[in-house]
Amino acid sequence: AYQSYSQAASLLQLGKVSSRNPSETELINVLEKMGELQVSMGDQDRAKEHFVQALGLLEEHKQKEQQKQQHNQSDGKKAQEWEFYESHCNLSLYIGQLSLEQEALEAYLRGVTSLEKCIRLVEELKNTSAREGDETMKDNESNSETFLHELKLKLSGAYCNLAELFLTDLCEEESAENDCEQYLEKAFALKDADGEPLVDALQTMASLRLSQQERQLEAVPFILRAYEKHRVGSEALAALVGLQGKQQPSNTAVKEDAMEEDDGEEERAKELVEVEAANNLPEFEFRCQTAKLLLECAGLLKKKRHQSGDALVTTQEEDCISAAISVLGSLLAQNDEVVEIWYLTGCAFAAKTPPLVETALFYLNRSEEMLTDIRNALQQEAQFVGDEEERKELMEQVEMNSAQMQDVQSKIAELAAAHGDDDSMPED
C-alpha cells in the first residue's frame, strides 16, 4: 500500500496524472496517507517528514486560494475554509504526536487553533442555513451535529495532549502545573452526550492529580468516572476471556427469569448495547493506561485503608481493582500477546483483599513464559546480525527484557511465599 501511495505522490509531483493538471489537494492527501502508513509500520521519522511536507503544501495552497478569492465572502468560501482548517488540524496534531518538548507544543497549539476555527465555521454555516430555511441542511442536521460532536471530541483530545505534554516533556517548566490545569479546564468544558466531560479529559485529570503529592486521592473519582464511560464495552469483552470485575451471583437467575418472561427481548437488547459499546471502546493504549491508573489508585486507597479503616475507602479500593480487571480482560480479548497486560492482570488479582494468589500466579507465570520466549528469540537473532548498531539495539532490548523479567519474578516470589503461608487462602 505504501509503495502505491509513493508512486502516486511521485506522479502528482511530476504532473503525470491522467491528462489533467496535478492536484495539490490530491498530493496532500497522498502524503498524509503515506505518513499514516509509516506510523503503522513503526517508522516515525519518515512519517513526520510526510506530514510536515503535506502541511507545507496545504499552507501554500491556502495562500494561493486566498489571493484568488480576496473579496469572496460566500458560504462556499466558508466551507472551503473549514475543510482547510480540519486538514491543517489533523496534520498539526500528527506532527505534535511525533515530536518532543517545544516542537510538540508548537504543533499542538497550531492544531488547536485550526480546530477551534473549524468548529466556529461549521457552526456558522449550520446557523446560517437554519435561519434561511435551507431544506438540504435540515435533512442533514443530524449529520452536522454528529460532525460537530466529532470535532469537539478531537478538540478535547488536543487539549488533553497539551496537558499531558506539561506532565511529561515540559514538566520542568515553571508554569507547567498551571498550564496543565488550564488546558484540562478547557477540555472539561466540552461535554459528551451524557453531559459528562469526555473520557480523555477525565483520565488526564486523574493523571494530573496523581502527580500532585497532596492531591493524589482526588484522582480516584476521576479515573472511576473515566472507566464508567467504557464500562459496558470493557465488561462485554472481558467476559469473553472469563474476566469480570464485580461478581454478581444472582445475575444468572435474573437473566433466566427475564428470558422466560419476555422471550429474551431484554437479553437481546442488552447484547446489542454491549456489542455497540465494545465497538466504540477507546484505543488499546488508552485503556492500558486506564488499568494502570486504576491500580495506582487502588494502591493509594489500600494505604489509606490501613491508616483509617474507612469503609468508603475499602469500597473505592475494590471498585478500582474490579474496574482494572474488566479493562485488562477487554485488552486480553483484543490482543493476548502483550506481556504487560498479563503482568498487570496478575498484579490486579494480587491486589484484591484477600489476594487471589492462584489466579494472580497464573497470569504472572504466563507473562514470565512470554518474556523467556522473547529473550531467547532476541539472543538468537543477535547471533546472526552483522551490523554493529543493529546488534547493539538488540542487546539493549535483551537488557530491557531482563529488567522486566526481574519485576515479574519478584512479584511471583512474593505471592508464592504468601501462598505457602496459607494454603487455604480463598479464591472468589
Salt bridges, closest charged atoms under 4 A:
GLU24 OE1 - HIS61 ND1 2.68
GLU24 OE2 - LYS64 NZ 2.73
GLU26 OE2 - ARG20 NH2 2.99
GLU36 OE1 - LYS33 NZ 3.87
GLU59 OE2 - HIS88 NE2 2.85
GLU65 OE2 - LYS68 NZ 3.82
GLU103 OE2 - LYS48 NZ 2.73
GLU123 OE2 - LYS152 NZ 3.61
GLU124 OE1 - LYS78 NZ 3.40
GLU135 OE2 - LYS138 NZ 3.69
GLU145 OE2 - LYS126 NZ 2.86
GLU181 OE2 - ARG209 NH1 2.81
GLU181 OE2 - ARG215 NH1 3.87
ASP192 OD1 - HIS149 NE2 3.50
ASP192 OD2 - LYS229 NZ 3.35
ASP194 OD2 - LYS229 NZ 2.88
GLU196 OE1 - ARG225 NE 3.03
GLU218 OE1 - ARG209 NE 3.39
GLU218 OE1 - ARG215 NH2 2.96
GLU228 OE2 - ARG231 NE 3.03
GLU235 OE1 - ARG231 NH1 3.32
GLU265 OE2 - ARG268 NH2 2.60
GLU274 OE2 - LYS270 NZ 2.50
GLU317 OE1 - ARG305 NE 2.54
ASP319 OD1 - LYS246 NZ 2.79
GLU340 OE2 - LYS292 NZ 2.73
GLU358 OE2 - HIS419 NE2 3.75
GLU369 OE1 - ARG366 NH1 3.45
GLU414 OE2 - LYS411 NZ 3.96
